[in-house]
Amino acid sequence: FKARNPTPTGWAEIDTITHQGLGQGELGVVIAPTGAGKSMALVHLGSEALKAGRNVVYYTLELADVVVGSRFDSCITNVPLNDLHAFKEEIYEKVQMLDGKLIVKEYPTKSATVNTLKNHVEKLINRGFKPDVILVDYGDLLRPISTLKEKRHELETIYEELRALAQIHNCCVWTASQTNRSGLNAEVITMESISEAFNKCFVADFIFSISRTAEDKLSNSGRIFIAKNRNGLDGIIYPIYMDTSNVTIKIQ
């Protein structure tokens, strides 16, 4: 029996129901419609891991690596994204004080497979950097290792491969997945609007969705729905405060 050695999410309520976060060898998935904050949630999770002294690798398949780096700076220091340049020295000092180290690696959309990531992780380990947490932004934008007839089967295999990556390297892997359009203005993203996404990532150990209506975005609010939790309770809805200007997500 291997110790899970979990990495906290920084949300006390979620850390409680998951027994202190995502464990080694486990896969966590954030499900949300486009523009609801998938990448922001992954940056939050990565920042909390860094604060907990974990080494983090963030693979970005959509945003530029400098954009991701800025979001980490903002999330860790609370300095708004637009003001980062003015507070360069303070940010540098704060980031230097973290026990964990961060590597951000960018690949063009649909150019990388899970094998590409695996080879990169092995290179990092050979250079003396062992990742504790891997974030993939996001799973749907990876290329399947082998081409299958149906796209949904290809996506399912990608999530299986990501979970295998977590097990091989004994780390936790977080990724995100996009809901269908019905999730766009949903109050709460239930199983119905995430069904397609849920099917492709049902191998995951922990799945939560983020829903934010147009009104929510104006009032910096939204909801997190716990869709699957292998280590505890699920089906819970948490109201959240979400400020995209400084990458802040809090459970209220």
N, C-alpha and C positions, 0 to 999 in steps of 0.2 A: 504494500500500500504506500503510494508516493504522497508526500505532503503537497498540498495544493499551492502553498506559498502565494496567496492572492495579492493582487495589486489593487489598492483602493480606487474607487471612482471619484472620491471627493464629495459625493452626495451621501450624507449620513444615512438617509432612509434606504437607499439602494445598497449601500455597504452592509446594512443590517440584514436585508433579505437575501443577500448573496454570500453571507459569511465573509465579509470584508473584501468583496470585489471579485474580479475574474482571476481564476487560478491558472497555474502553469498547465499547458496542454489544452487549454480551453479557448473556444471561439465565441466572441461576443459580436452582435450585429445591431447597428442603429438603422431603423427603417424610417424613411421620411420622403415626402414628395419633393420635387425639385424646389430649391430655394427655401426650404424650411429649417436648414441648419445642420445638415449631416456632417459637413466638414468641421463646423464650429464645435459640434459635440465631440468629434474625434480629437480635435485640438485640446479641448477641455480635458478629456481622458488622458491624453499624452502629457499635458502639463501637470496633472495630479500625480501621474506616475513619476515624473521628474522630481517633483517635490518629495515623493516618498523614497527618493534615492535610486530609482530604477533607470537602467539604460533603455532608451527609446529609439526605434527606427520608424520613420514616417515615410511611407511610399505614396507619392501623389501622382495621380494619373490624369488629372484634370487641371488643377491650379499650378501656377509656377511655384518652384521651390521658395523663391523670395517672398511670395505672398503667404505661403504657409509659415515661413520663419517669422514674418511680421505678426501673424496671428498668435504664434506662441509667445512672442515678446509681450504682446498686448495682454494675453490671457494671464501670464505669470505676474506681470507688474501692475495690471489694471490701468495702464496708460492707454487712452483711446488710440485706435489705429492711425488716425489723422495727426496725432501729436508725437508719434514715435521718434521722428527725426529731432524734435526739439529736446527730447529727454534721453538722447543717446547714451550719455555717460552713466546716468542713474540706472538705465536699463541694463547696460553692460555689467555694472556692479552687482545688481540683483541676480542676473542670470549666472554670473560666476560663482555665486554662493550656493547654487543648487548642487546637490550630491549626485543627481543623475545626469547623464549626458545624452544629447539629442543629435541624431543624424537625419537629415531630410534628403530624400532621393527622388528625383523626378523622372518619370518615363512618359513618353507620348501615349495618349489614349489607345487602348487595344494593341499596344506593341509588346507589352510584357505578359508573360505567363507566370503562374506560381513558381515554376522552375527558375525563371529569371530572378525572382525574389530570393529563392532558396540559394542560388549561386552567389547572390550578392551578400546574403547573411553569412555564408561560409567564408567569403573573402574577409568580411568584417571580423569574424571570429579568429581567422588566421592573423589578422593585424592586432589582435588583443582586445577587440570590442565585442563583448557578448551581450546581445540584446535580451532584455527581460520582457519588453513589450514591443509588439510590431503593430503598427496601424496602417491599414491599406485604404486609401481614399480614391476610389472605392471599388469593392469587389466586382461589380457589374462591368467595370471598365477594363478588367483583365481579359486576356485572350485565353481560351481554354487550351490545355496542353494537347488534347486531341479533338478534332472536329467531329461533331455528332450531327445527326439529321435534324433534331429539333433544338431550337435555341434554348428552350427551358432546361433541357437535359444538360446542355453545355454549361449553363449557369449553375445548375445543381452541382456539377462536378467541380466547378471553381470553388464553391464553398466547402466541399469535401476536401479539396486539395489544401485550402487555407487552414482547415482544422488539423490536417496531417502536418502542415508546417509548424503549427503550435506544438504538436506532440513530438515531432522530430527534434526541434530545438528547445523543448522544455520551457516555452515562454507563453505568454498569453497574446492572442491576436484579436484585435478589434478591427472591424470593417463596417461599411455601410451599404445599404441597398435602397434602390428607389421604388416607391409605391407606384401603382397605376394612377391615372388621372383622378379617379374618384376620391383619392386621399387629399387632393389639393385644397379643398376648403372644408374639410371635415373637422368637426368639433373635437372628436377623439378618433384617432385612427385605430379602428377595431380590426379584428381578424379578417373581416370582409374586404376592407380596402387594402389590407396587406397580404391577402391570400396568395397572390401571385408571388410576391416577394418572400412571403413566409415559406412557401413550398420550396423555393430554391435554396433557402438557408435553414431548413429544418434540422440540419446536422449541428447547428449552433447550440451552445450551452446556455446562452443568455441572449434574449432579443428584446429590445424596447423600441417603441416608435415615438416620434416627435410630431405633434400636430400643432399647426399655427394658422388660424384663419387670417384673413386680411385685417380684421379688427385687432386680433392678437398682436400682429406685427406692429401696429401703431401703438399699442399699449405695452410693448415689450413683454408679452405673456404668451402662454401656450400650455401644452400638456404632454407629459410623458406617460405612455401606457406600457406596462410590463407584460409583454406577449408570451414570453417563455423564460423560465428560470429553473434550470436543472437542480439547483441547490437550495430551492426554497419557494416562497410564495410567488404566484404570478396573477395576472388579471387585475392588477392595481393601477389606478390612475393618480398621477401626482401633478398638481398645478406647478408650472415653472415660471420663473422670471428669466427672460432672455434678452440681453442687450448685445446686439451684433457689433456695436461701435467699439466695444472693448472686450469682445469675446467672453461674455459672462453668462453662465447658465447656472441658476440656483433653483433648488426645489423649495417652494414656498410653504 
